[in-house]
Amino acid sequence: LPKTPDSITDEMCSDIKNLFENENDFEEKGGNKAMGESLERGHVAAFSLWDDIDVHMMWLDSCYPE
């Protein structure tokens, strides 16, 4: 990265997408400007709380299966 990010900006998102060679779909969808407009319209937070006792939810944030 050109610099250490300290906030979520369109430039930071672009830098991260380039670093990992991902398509910049955030920019294609309008970036932070579009996100701000969307938030002004209102959002609903939806949460799902659960536990996976068989594999301790390793599928979520690890290299699973081992």
PQR file with spaces between the fields and no chain letter, atoms N, CA, C, O and H, PARSE charges and radii, in Angstrom:
ATOM       1  N    LEU     1       0.840   -1.189    0.000 -0.4000 1.5000
ATOM       2  CA   LEU     1       0.000    0.000    0.000 -0.0000 2.0000
ATOM       3  C    LEU     1       0.882    1.248    0.000  0.5500 1.7000
ATOM       4  O    LEU     1       1.953    1.254    0.607 -0.5500 1.4000
ATOM       5  N    PRO     2       0.437    2.289   -0.672 -0.5600 1.5000
ATOM       6  CA   PRO     2       1.226    3.523   -0.683  0.2800 2.0000
ATOM       7  C    PRO     2       1.399    4.126    0.707  0.5500 1.7000
ATOM       8  O    PRO     2       2.442    4.708    1.004 -0.5500 1.4000
ATOM       9  N    LYS     3       0.389    3.993    1.555 -0.4000 1.5000
ATOM      10  CA   LYS     3       0.479    4.516    2.917 -0.0000 2.0000
ATOM      11  C    LYS     3      -0.418    3.680    3.814  0.5500 1.7000
ATOM      12  O    LYS     3      -1.278    2.945    3.328 -0.5500 1.4000
ATOM      13  H    LYS     3      -0.458    3.520    1.313  0.4000 1.0000
ATOM      14  N    THR     4      -0.220    3.790    5.115 -0.4000 1.5000
ATOM      15  CA   THR     4      -1.036    3.046    6.071 -0.0000 2.0000
ATOM      16  C    THR     4      -2.405    3.712    6.167  0.5500 1.7000
ATOM      17  O    THR     4      -2.495    4.892    6.507 -0.5500 1.4000
ATOM      18  H    THR     4       0.479    4.387    5.509  0.4000 1.0000
ATOM      19  N    PRO     5      -3.469    2.969    5.872 -0.5600 1.5000
ATOM      20  CA   PRO     5      -4.808    3.582    5.922  0.2800 2.0000
ATOM      21  C    PRO     5      -5.215    3.918    7.354  0.5500 1.7000
ATOM      22  O    PRO     5      -4.954    3.151    8.280 -0.5500 1.4000
ATOM      23  N    ASP     6      -5.855    5.073    7.522 -0.4000 1.5000
ATOM      24  CA   ASP     6      -6.400    5.441    8.816 -0.0000 2.0000
ATOM      25  C    ASP     6      -7.897    5.744    8.739  0.5500 1.7000
ATOM      26  O    ASP     6      -8.523    6.115    9.731 -0.5500 1.4000
ATOM      27  H    ASP     6      -6.067    5.696    6.769  0.4000 1.0000
ATOM      28  N    SER     7      -8.456    5.576    7.532 -0.4000 1.5000
ATOM      29  CA   SER     7      -9.892    5.739    7.341 -0.0000 2.0000
ATOM      30  C    SER     7     -10.289    5.049    6.039  0.5500 1.7000
ATOM      31  O    SER     7      -9.438    4.740    5.204 -0.5500 1.4000
ATOM      32  H    SER     7      -7.947    5.274    6.726  0.4000 1.0000
ATOM      33  N    ILE     8     -11.573    4.816    5.878 -0.4000 1.5000
ATOM      34  CA   ILE     8     -12.073    4.151    4.676 -0.0000 2.0000
ATOM      35  C    ILE     8     -12.405    5.221    3.640  0.5500 1.7000
ATOM      36  O    ILE     8     -13.434    5.892    3.723 -0.5500 1.4000
ATOM      37  H    ILE     8     -12.264    5.067    6.557  0.4000 1.0000
ATOM      38  N    THR     9     -11.516    5.363    2.670 -0.4000 1.5000
ATOM      39  CA   THR     9     -11.714    6.319    1.580 -0.0000 2.0000
ATOM      40  C    THR     9     -11.787    5.548    0.270  0.5500 1.7000
ATOM      41  O    THR     9     -11.422    4.374    0.214 -0.5500 1.4000
ATOM      42  H    THR     9     -10.680    4.819    2.603  0.4000 1.0000
ATOM      43  N    ASP    10     -12.255    6.205   -0.776 -0.4000 1.5000
ATOM      44  CA   ASP    10     -12.273    5.569   -2.092 -0.0000 2.0000
ATOM      45  C    ASP    10     -10.855    5.195   -2.518  0.5500 1.7000
ATOM      46  O    ASP    10     -10.641    4.145   -3.124 -0.5500 1.4000
ATOM      47  H    ASP    10     -12.551    7.159   -0.731  0.4000 1.0000
ATOM      48  N    GLU    11      -9.878    6.064   -2.197 -0.4000 1.5000
ATOM      49  CA   GLU    11      -8.479    5.793   -2.538 -0.0000 2.0000
ATOM      50  C    GLU    11      -7.980    4.545   -1.803  0.5500 1.7000
ATOM      51  O    GLU    11      -7.323    3.697   -2.405 -0.5500 1.4000
ATOM      52  H    GLU    11     -10.052    6.917   -1.705  0.4000 1.0000
ATOM      53  N    MET    12      -8.286    4.429   -0.507 -0.4000 1.5000
ATOM      54  CA   MET    12      -7.852    3.266    0.261 -0.0000 2.0000
ATOM      55  C    MET    12      -8.486    1.997   -0.300  0.5500 1.7000
ATOM      56  O    MET    12      -7.809    0.977   -0.432 -0.5500 1.4000
ATOM      57  H    MET    12      -8.819    5.118   -0.017  0.4000 1.0000
ATOM      58  N    CYS    13      -9.762    2.046   -0.627 -0.4000 1.5000
ATOM      59  CA   CYS    13     -10.432    0.874   -1.190 -0.0000 2.0000
ATOM      60  C    CYS    13      -9.797    0.469   -2.515  0.5500 1.7000
ATOM      61  O    CYS    13      -9.605   -0.718   -2.780 -0.5500 1.4000
ATOM      62  H    CYS    13     -10.312    2.875   -0.519  0.4000 1.0000
ATOM      63  N    SER    14      -9.474    1.448   -3.338 -0.4000 1.5000
ATOM      64  CA   SER    14      -8.821    1.170   -4.618 -0.0000 2.0000
ATOM      65  C    SER    14      -7.444    0.555   -4.400  0.5500 1.7000
ATOM      66  O    SER    14      -7.074   -0.399   -5.084 -0.5500 1.4000
ATOM      67  H    SER    14      -9.629    2.412   -3.123  0.4000 1.0000
ATOM      68  N    ASP    15      -6.682    1.098   -3.447 -0.4000 1.5000
ATOM      69  CA   ASP    15      -5.356    0.549   -3.145 -0.0000 2.0000
ATOM      70  C    ASP    15      -5.445   -0.905   -2.700  0.5500 1.7000
ATOM      71  O    ASP    15      -4.647   -1.733   -3.139 -0.5500 1.4000
ATOM      72  H    ASP    15      -6.983    1.874   -2.892  0.4000 1.0000
ATOM      73  N    ILE    16      -6.396   -1.225   -1.840 -0.4000 1.5000
ATOM      74  CA   ILE    16      -6.566   -2.598   -1.347 -0.0000 2.0000
ATOM      75  C    ILE    16      -6.978   -3.530   -2.482  0.5500 1.7000
ATOM      76  O    ILE    16      -6.455   -4.638   -2.602 -0.5500 1.4000
ATOM      77  H    ILE    16      -7.044   -0.552   -1.483  0.4000 1.0000
ATOM      78  N    LYS    17      -7.915   -3.079   -3.314 -0.4000 1.5000
ATOM      79  CA   LYS    17      -8.351   -3.904   -4.448 -0.0000 2.0000
ATOM      80  C    LYS    17      -7.169   -4.184   -5.376  0.5500 1.7000
ATOM      81  O    LYS    17      -7.002   -5.308   -5.850 -0.5500 1.4000
ATOM      82  H    LYS    17      -8.340   -2.179   -3.217  0.4000 1.0000
ATOM      83  N    ASN    18      -6.347   -3.158   -5.637 -0.4000 1.5000
ATOM      84  CA   ASN    18      -5.172   -3.347   -6.494 -0.0000 2.0000
ATOM      85  C    ASN    18      -4.157   -4.284   -5.849  0.5500 1.7000
ATOM      86  O    ASN    18      -3.573   -5.129   -6.528 -0.5500 1.4000
ATOM      87  H    ASN    18      -6.483   -2.245   -5.253  0.4000 1.0000
ATOM      88  N    LEU    19      -3.945   -4.140   -4.542 -0.4000 1.5000
ATOM      89  CA   LEU    19      -2.986   -4.979   -3.836 -0.0000 2.0000
ATOM      90  C    LEU    19      -3.324   -6.458   -3.981  0.5500 1.7000
ATOM      91  O    LEU    19      -2.440   -7.283   -4.208 -0.5500 1.4000
ATOM      92  H    LEU    19      -4.420   -3.454   -3.990  0.4000 1.0000
ATOM      93  N    PHE    20      -4.615   -6.790   -3.846 -0.4000 1.5000
ATOM      94  CA   PHE    20      -5.043   -8.185   -3.921 -0.0000 2.0000
ATOM      95  C    PHE    20      -5.545   -8.584   -5.307  0.5500 1.7000
ATOM      96  O    PHE    20      -6.093   -9.671   -5.493 -0.5500 1.4000
ATOM      97  H    PHE    20      -5.333   -6.119   -3.661  0.4000 1.0000
ATOM      98  N    GLU    21      -5.349   -7.682   -6.283 -0.4000 1.5000
ATOM      99  CA   GLU    21      -5.746   -7.923   -7.672 -0.0000 2.0000
ATOM     100  C    GLU    21      -7.214   -8.323   -7.792  0.5500 1.7000
ATOM     101  O    GLU    21      -7.567   -9.239   -8.534 -0.5500 1.4000
ATOM     102  H    GLU    21      -4.904   -6.799   -6.132  0.4000 1.0000
ATOM     103  N    ASN    22      -8.068   -7.608   -7.038 -0.4000 1.5000
ATOM     104  CA   ASN    22      -9.517   -7.819   -7.098 -0.0000 2.0000
ATOM     105  C    ASN    22     -10.164   -6.768   -7.982  0.5500 1.7000
ATOM     106  O    ASN    22      -9.653   -5.657   -8.122 -0.5500 1.4000
ATOM     107  H    ASN    22      -7.781   -6.863   -6.435  0.4000 1.0000
ATOM     108  N    GLU    23     -11.292   -7.130   -8.576 -0.4000 1.5000
ATOM     109  CA   GLU    23     -12.076   -6.158   -9.332 -0.0000 2.0000
ATOM     110  C    GLU    23     -12.585   -5.091   -8.370  0.5500 1.7000
ATOM     111  O    GLU    23     -13.042   -5.416   -7.274 -0.5500 1.4000
ATOM     112  H    GLU    23     -11.707   -8.033   -8.463  0.4000 1.0000
ATOM     113  N    ASN    24     -12.513   -3.829   -8.763 -0.4000 1.5000
ATOM     114  CA   ASN    24     -12.958   -2.746   -7.887 -0.0000 2.0000
ATOM     115  C    ASN    24     -14.449   -2.499   -8.076  0.5500 1.7000
ATOM     116  O    ASN    24     -14.854   -1.475   -8.625 -0.5500 1.4000
ATOM     117  H    ASN    24     -12.142   -3.565   -9.653  0.4000 1.0000
ATOM     118  N    ASP    25     -15.259   -3.444   -7.618 -0.4000 1.5000
ATOM     119  CA   ASP    25     -16.704   -3.323   -7.751 -0.0000 2.0000
ATOM     120  C    ASP    25     -17.265   -2.230   -6.850  0.5500 1.7000
ATOM     121  O    ASP    25     -18.340   -1.699   -7.130 -0.5500 1.4000
ATOM     122  H    ASP    25     -14.930   -4.276   -7.172  0.4000 1.0000
ATOM     123  N    PHE    26     -16.565   -1.885   -5.777 -0.4000 1.5000
ATOM     124  CA   PHE    26     -16.998   -0.792   -4.904 -0.0000 2.0000
ATOM     125  C    PHE    26     -17.011    0.522   -5.681  0.5500 1.7000
ATOM     126  O    PHE    26     -17.964    1.295   -5.591 -0.5500 1.4000
ATOM     127  H    PHE    26     -15.692   -2.317   -5.550  0.4000 1.0000
ATOM     128  N    GLU    27     -15.952    0.767   -6.441 -0.4000 1.5000
ATOM     129  CA   GLU    27     -15.879    1.982   -7.261 -0.0000 2.0000
ATOM     130  C    GLU    27     -16.926    1.952   -8.370  0.5500 1.7000
ATOM     131  O    GLU    27     -17.574    2.961   -8.648 -0.5500 1.4000
ATOM     132  H    GLU    27     -15.177    0.139   -6.514  0.4000 1.0000
ATOM     133  N    GLU    28     -17.088    0.789   -9.002 -0.4000 1.5000
ATOM     134  CA   GLU    28     -18.075    0.652  -10.079 -0.0000 2.0000
ATOM     135  C    GLU    28     -19.487    0.950   -9.589  0.5500 1.7000
ATOM     136  O    GLU    28     -20.332    1.401  -10.363 -0.5500 1.4000
ATOM     137  H    GLU    28     -16.562   -0.031   -8.776  0.4000 1.0000
ATOM     138  N    LYS    29     -19.744    0.702   -8.311 -0.4000 1.5000
ATOM     139  CA   LYS    29     -21.078    0.927   -7.733 -0.0000 2.0000
ATOM     140  C    LYS    29     -21.212    2.308   -7.099  0.5500 1.7000
ATOM     141  O    LYS    29     -22.220    2.593   -6.454 -0.5500 1.4000
ATOM     142  H    LYS    29     -19.058    0.336   -7.682  0.4000 1.0000
ATOM     143  N    GLY    30     -20.202    3.177   -7.276 -0.4000 1.5000
ATOM     144  CA   GLY    30     -20.314    4.547   -6.806 -0.0000 2.0000
ATOM     145  C    GLY    30     -19.472    4.896   -5.602  0.5500 1.7000
ATOM     146  O    GLY    30     -19.476    6.049   -5.172 -0.5500 1.4000
ATOM     147  H    GLY    30     -19.382    2.946   -7.801  0.4000 1.0000
ATOM     148  N    GLY    31     -18.751    3.944   -5.041 -0.4000 1.5000
ATOM     149  CA   GLY    31     -17.842    4.211   -3.937 -0.0000 2.0000
ATOM     150  C    GLY    31     -18.532    4.764   -2.695  0.5500 1.7000
ATOM     151  O    GLY    31     -19.694    4.460   -2.424 -0.5500 1.4000
ATOM     152  H    GLY    31     -18.748    3.007   -5.390  0.4000 1.0000
ATOM     153  N    ASN    32     -17.798    5.575   -1.952 -0.4000 1.5000
ATOM     154  CA   ASN    32     -18.307    6.122   -0.702 -0.0000 2.0000
ATOM     155  C    ASN    32     -19.475    7.079   -0.902  0.5500 1.7000
ATOM     156  O    ASN    32     -20.343    7.191   -0.036 -0.5500 1.4000
ATOM     157  H    ASN    32     -16.854    5.821   -2.172  0.4000 1.0000
ATOM     158  N    LYS    33     -19.501    7.770   -2.044 -0.4000 1.5000
ATOM     159  CA   LYS    33     -20.629    8.671   -2.314 -0.0000 2.0000
ATOM     160  C    LYS    33     -21.935    7.875   -2.372  0.5500 1.7000
ATOM     161  O    LYS    33     -22.932    8.266   -1.766 -0.5500 1.4000
ATOM     162  H    LYS    33     -18.796    7.678   -2.748  0.4000 1.0000
ATOM     163  N    ALA    34     -21.922    6.767   -3.097 -0.4000 1.5000
ATOM     164  CA   ALA    34     -23.118    5.929   -3.198 -0.0000 2.0000
ATOM     165  C    ALA    34     -23.454    5.286   -1.852  0.5500 1.7000
ATOM     166  O    ALA    34     -24.627    5.128   -1.512 -0.5500 1.4000
ATOM     167  H    ALA    34     -21.112    6.449   -3.589  0.4000 1.0000
ATOM     168  N    MET    35     -22.424    4.917   -1.087 -0.4000 1.5000
ATOM     169  CA   MET    35     -22.666    4.338    0.233 -0.0000 2.0000
ATOM     170  C    MET    35     -23.339    5.359    1.146  0.5500 1.7000
ATOM     171  O    MET    35     -24.282    5.026    1.864 -0.5500 1.4000
ATOM     172  H    MET    35     -21.471    5.046   -1.363  0.4000 1.0000
ATOM     173  N    GLY    36     -22.859    6.593    1.120 -0.4000 1.5000
ATOM     174  CA   GLY    36     -23.470    7.655    1.931 -0.0000 2.0000
ATOM     175  C    GLY    36     -24.918    7.900    1.553  0.5500 1.7000
ATOM     176  O    GLY    36     -25.774    8.064    2.422 -0.5500 1.4000
ATOM     177  H    GLY    36     -22.093    6.864    0.537  0.4000 1.0000
ATOM     178  N    GLU    37     -25.191    7.926    0.254 -0.4000 1.5000
ATOM     179  CA   GLU    37     -26.573    8.117   -0.200 -0.0000 2.0000
ATOM     180  C    GLU    37     -27.462    6.967    0.254  0.5500 1.7000
ATOM     181  O    GLU    37     -28.613    7.176    0.637 -0.5500 1.4000
ATOM     182  H    GLU    37     -24.495    7.794   -0.452  0.4000 1.0000
ATOM     183  N    SER    38     -26.923    5.756    0.210 -0.4000 1.5000
ATOM     184  CA   SER    38     -27.672    4.585    0.652 -0.0000 2.0000
ATOM     185  C    SER    38     -27.961    4.658    2.150  0.5500 1.7000
ATOM     186  O    SER    38     -29.073    4.367    2.590 -0.5500 1.4000
ATOM     187  H    SER    38     -25.988    5.587   -0.101  0.4000 1.0000
ATOM     188  N    LEU    39     -26.950    5.049    2.931 -0.4000 1.5000
ATOM     189  CA   LEU    39     -27.142    5.150    4.382 -0.0000 2.0000
ATOM     190  C    LEU    39     -28.159    6.227    4.748  0.5500 1.7000
ATOM     191  O    LEU    39     -28.892    6.084    5.728 -0.5500 1.4000
ATOM     192  H    LEU    39     -26.047    5.285    2.573  0.4000 1.0000
ATOM     193  N    GLU    40     -28.205    7.302    3.966 -0.4000 1.5000
ATOM     194  CA   GLU    40     -29.199    8.346    4.213 -0.0000 2.0000
ATOM     195  C    GLU    40     -30.623    7.827    4.038  0.5500 1.7000
ATOM     196  O    GLU    40     -31.547    8.314    4.690 -0.5500 1.4000
ATOM     197  H    GLU    40     -27.610    7.418    3.170  0.4000 1.0000
ATOM     198  N    ARG    41     -30.803    6.842    3.160 -0.4000 1.5000
ATOM     199  CA   ARG    41     -32.140    6.267    2.947 -0.0000 2.0000
ATOM     200  C    ARG    41     -32.538    5.334    4.091  0.5500 1.7000
ATOM     201  O    ARG    41     -33.720    5.046    4.281 -0.5500 1.4000
ATOM     202  H    ARG    41     -30.052    6.447    2.630  0.4000 1.0000
ATOM     203  N    GLY    42     -31.550    4.867    4.847 -0.4000 1.5000
ATOM     204  CA   GLY    42     -31.821    4.000    5.987 -0.0000 2.0000
ATOM     205  C    GLY    42     -31.505    2.547    5.703  0.5500 1.7000
ATOM     206  O    GLY    42     -31.714    2.056    4.593 -0.5500 1.4000
ATOM     207  H    GLY    42     -30.590    5.101    4.692  0.4000 1.0000
ATOM     208  N    HIS    43     -31.004    1.870    6.706 -0.4000 1.5000
ATOM     209  CA   HIS    43     -30.647    0.456    6.621 -0.0000 2.0000
ATOM     210  C    HIS    43     -31.261   -0.289    7.797  0.5500 1.7000
ATOM     211  O    HIS    43     -31.612    0.312    8.813 -0.5500 1.4000
ATOM     212  H    HIS    43     -30.834    2.268    7.607  0.4000 1.0000
ATOM     213  N    VAL    44     -31.383   -1.566    7.653 -0.4000 1.5000
ATOM     214  CA   VAL    44     -31.831   -2.431    8.737 -0.0000 2.0000
ATOM     215  C    VAL    44     -30.694   -3.393    9.060  0.5500 1.7000
ATOM     216  O    VAL    44     -30.175   -4.067    8.172 -0.5500 1.4000
ATOM     217  H    VAL    44     -31.098   -2.054    6.828  0.4000 1.0000
ATOM     218  N    ALA    45     -30.314   -3.454   10.318 -0.4000 1.5000
ATOM     219  CA   ALA    45     -29.270   -4.387   10.732 -0.0000 2.0000
ATOM     220  C    ALA    45     -29.910   -5.744   11.007  0.5500 1.7000
ATOM     221  O    ALA    45     -30.875   -5.845   11.765 -0.5500 1.4000
ATOM     222  H    ALA    45     -30.736   -2.906   11.040  0.4000 1.0000
ATOM     223  N    ALA    46     -29.370   -6.769   10.390 -0.4000 1.5000
ATOM     224  CA   ALA    46     -29.873   -8.134   10.606 -0.0000 2.0000
ATOM     225  C    ALA    46     -28.707   -8.986   11.089  0.5500 1.7000
ATOM     226  O    ALA    46     -27.653   -9.020   10.455 -0.5500 1.4000
ATOM     227  H    ALA    46     -28.586   -6.686    9.774  0.4000 1.0000
ATOM     228  N    PHE    47     -28.896   -9.667   12.200 -0.4000 1.5000
ATOM     229  CA   PHE    47     -27.840  -10.484   12.792 -0.0000 2.0000
ATOM     230  C    PHE    47     -28.312  -11.916   12.944  0.5500 1.7000
ATOM     231  O    PHE    47     -29.482  -12.179   13.223 -0.5500 1.4000
ATOM     232  H    PHE    47     -29.752   -9.639   12.716  0.4000 1.0000
ATOM     233  N    SER    48     -27.391  -12.822   12.757 -0.4000 1.5000
ATOM     234  CA   SER    48     -27.656  -14.234   12.987 -0.0000 2.0000
ATOM     235  C    SER    48     -26.569  -14.747   13.918  0.5500 1.7000
ATOM     236  O    SER    48     -25.398  -14.791   13.541 -0.5500 1.4000
ATOM     237  H    SER    48     -26.441  -12.609   12.530  0.4000 1.0000
ATOM     238  N    LEU    49     -26.944  -15.134   15.125 -0.4000 1.5000
ATOM     239  CA   LEU    49     -25.985  -15.614   16.111 -0.0000 2.0000
ATOM     240  C    LEU    49     -26.146  -17.114   16.262  0.5500 1.7000
ATOM     241  O    LEU    49     -27.239  -17.607   16.540 -0.5500 1.4000
ATOM     242  H    LEU    49     -27.895  -15.098   15.432  0.4000 1.0000
ATOM     243  N    TRP    50     -25.046  -17.840   16.077 -0.4000 1.5000
ATOM     244  CA   TRP    50     -25.098  -19.289   16.199 -0.0000 2.0000
ATOM     245  C    TRP    50     -23.697  -19.833   16.370  0.5500 1.7000
ATOM     246  O    TRP    50     -22.720  -19.094   16.250 -0.5500 1.4000
ATOM     247  H    TRP    50     -24.158  -17.440   15.851  0.4000 1.0000
ATOM     248  N    ASP    51     -23.595  -21.103   16.645 -0.4000 1.5000
ATOM     249  CA   ASP    51     -22.308  -21.750   16.853 -0.0000 2.0000
ATOM     250  C    ASP    51     -22.302  -23.073   16.100  0.5500 1.7000
ATOM     251  O    ASP    51     -23.332  -23.738   15.989 -0.5500 1.4000
ATOM     252  H    ASP    51     -24.389  -21.703   16.743  0.4000 1.0000
ATOM     253  N    ASP    52     -21.162  -23.443   15.595 -0.4000 1.5000
ATOM     254  CA   ASP    52     -20.986  -24.688   14.849 -0.0000 2.0000
ATOM     255  C    ASP    52     -20.081  -25.592   15.677  0.5500 1.7000
ATOM     256  O    ASP    52     -18.858  -25.497   15.573 -0.5500 1.4000
ATOM     257  H    ASP    52     -20.325  -22.903   15.685  0.4000 1.0000
ATOM     258  N    ILE    53     -20.659  -26.468   16.498 -0.4000 1.5000
ATOM     259  CA   ILE    53     -19.868  -27.269   17.426 -0.0000 2.0000
ATOM     260  C    ILE    53     -19.006  -28.328   16.730  0.5500 1.7000
ATOM     261  O    ILE    53     -18.015  -28.786   17.298 -0.5500 1.4000
ATOM     262  H    ILE    53     -21.652  -26.545   16.583  0.4000 1.0000
ATOM     263  N    ASP    54     -19.371  -28.715   15.518 -0.4000 1.5000
ATOM     264  CA   ASP    54     -18.591  -29.754   14.826 -0.0000 2.0000
ATOM     265  C    ASP    54     -17.217  -29.273   14.383  0.5500 1.7000
ATOM     266  O    ASP    54     -16.228  -29.984   14.562 -0.5500 1.4000
ATOM     267  H    ASP    54     -20.176  -28.343   15.056  0.4000 1.0000
ATOM     268  N    VAL    55     -17.141  -28.077   13.806 -0.4000 1.5000
ATOM     269  CA   VAL    55     -15.865  -27.582   13.293 -0.0000 2.0000
ATOM     270  C    VAL    55     -15.514  -26.215   13.868  0.5500 1.7000
ATOM     271  O    VAL    55     -14.614  -25.546   13.360 -0.5500 1.4000
ATOM     272  H    VAL    55     -17.944  -27.499   13.660  0.4000 1.0000
ATOM     273  N    HIS    56     -16.202  -25.795   14.904 -0.4000 1.5000
ATOM     274  CA   HIS    56     -15.907  -24.547   15.611 -0.0000 2.0000
ATOM     275  C    HIS    56     -15.871  -23.336   14.677  0.5500 1.7000
ATOM     276  O    HIS    56     -15.060  -22.426   14.851 -0.5500 1.4000
ATOM     277  H    HIS    56     -16.933  -26.337   15.317  0.4000 1.0000
ATOM     278  N    MET    57     -16.750  -23.343   13.700 -0.4000 1.5000
ATOM     279  CA   MET    57     -16.908  -22.263   12.717 -0.0000 2.0000
ATOM     280  C    MET    57     -15.617  -21.967   11.952  0.5500 1.7000
ATOM     281  O    MET    57     -15.403  -20.836   11.515 -0.5500 1.4000
ATOM     282  H    MET    57     -17.409  -24.082   13.559  0.4000 1.0000
ATOM     283  N    MET    58     -14.767  -22.963   11.791 -0.4000 1.5000
ATOM     284  CA   MET    58     -13.519  -22.772   11.066 -0.0000 2.0000
ATOM     285  C    MET    58     -13.755  -22.407    9.601  0.5500 1.7000
ATOM     286  O    MET    58     -12.901  -21.761    8.994 -0.5500 1.4000
ATOM     287  H    MET    58     -14.941  -23.881   12.146  0.4000 1.0000
ATOM     288  N    TRP    59     -14.871  -22.795    9.025 -0.4000 1.5000
ATOM     289  CA   TRP    59     -15.181  -22.462    7.642 -0.0000 2.0000
ATOM     290  C    TRP    59     -15.270  -20.950    7.451  0.5500 1.7000
ATOM     291  O    TRP    59     -15.101  -20.455    6.337 -0.5500 1.4000
ATOM     292  H    TRP    59     -15.564  -23.320    9.518  0.4000 1.0000
ATOM     293  N    LEU    60     -15.535  -20.215    8.531 -0.4000 1.5000
ATOM     294  CA   LEU    60     -15.789  -18.792    8.431 -0.0000 2.0000
ATOM     295  C    LEU    60     -14.525  -17.971    8.202  0.5500 1.7000
ATOM     296  O    LEU    60     -14.525  -17.052    7.383 -0.5500 1.4000
ATOM     297  H    LEU    60     -15.672  -20.617    9.436  0.4000 1.0000
ATOM     298  N    ASP    61     -13.456  -18.289    8.911 -0.4000 1.5000
ATOM     299  CA   ASP    61     -12.285  -17.425    8.827 -0.0000 2.0000
ATOM     300  C    ASP    61     -10.954  -18.183    8.927  0.5500 1.7000
ATOM     301  O    ASP    61      -9.994  -17.697    9.525 -0.5500 1.4000
ATOM     302  H    ASP    61     -13.455  -19.036    9.577  0.4000 1.0000
ATOM     303  N    SER    62     -10.918  -19.354    8.344 -0.4000 1.5000
ATOM     304  CA   SER    62      -9.670  -20.115    8.384 -0.0000 2.0000
ATOM     305  C    SER    62      -9.556  -20.979    7.145  0.5500 1.7000
ATOM     306  O    SER    62     -10.409  -20.934    6.258 -0.5500 1.4000
ATOM     307  H    SER    62     -11.698  -19.749    7.858  0.4000 1.0000
ATOM     308  N    CYS    63      -8.505  -21.757    7.095 -0.4000 1.5000
ATOM     309  CA   CYS    63      -8.312  -22.708    5.998 -0.0000 2.0000
ATOM     310  C    CYS    63      -8.992  -24.012    6.392  0.5500 1.7000
ATOM     311  O    CYS    63      -8.385  -24.860    7.047 -0.5500 1.4000
ATOM     312  H    CYS    63      -7.813  -21.793    7.815  0.4000 1.0000
ATOM     313  N    TYR    64     -10.219  -24.169    6.005 -0.4000 1.5000
ATOM     314  CA   TYR    64     -10.980  -25.375    6.354 -0.0000 2.0000
ATOM     315  C    TYR    64     -11.438  -26.053    5.078  0.5500 1.7000
ATOM     316  O    TYR    64     -11.855  -25.335    4.169 -0.5500 1.4000
ATOM     317  H    TYR    64     -10.712  -23.481    5.473  0.4000 1.0000
ATOM     318  N    PRO    65     -11.399  -27.317    4.930 -0.5600 1.5000
ATOM     319  CA   PRO    65     -10.912  -28.273    5.939  0.2800 2.0000
ATOM     320  C    PRO    65      -9.401  -28.234    6.008  0.5500 1.7000
ATOM     321  O    PRO    65      -8.723  -27.816    5.070 -0.5500 1.4000
ATOM     322  N    GLU    66      -8.894  -28.678    7.137 -0.4000 1.5000
ATOM     323  CA   GLU    66      -7.450  -28.591    7.395 -0.0000 2.0000
ATOM     324  C    GLU    66      -6.690  -29.529    6.497  0.5500 1.7000
ATOM     325  O    GLU    66      -5.463  -29.595    6.570 -0.5500 1.4000
ATOM     326  H    GLU    66      -9.445  -29.017    7.899  0.4000 1.0000
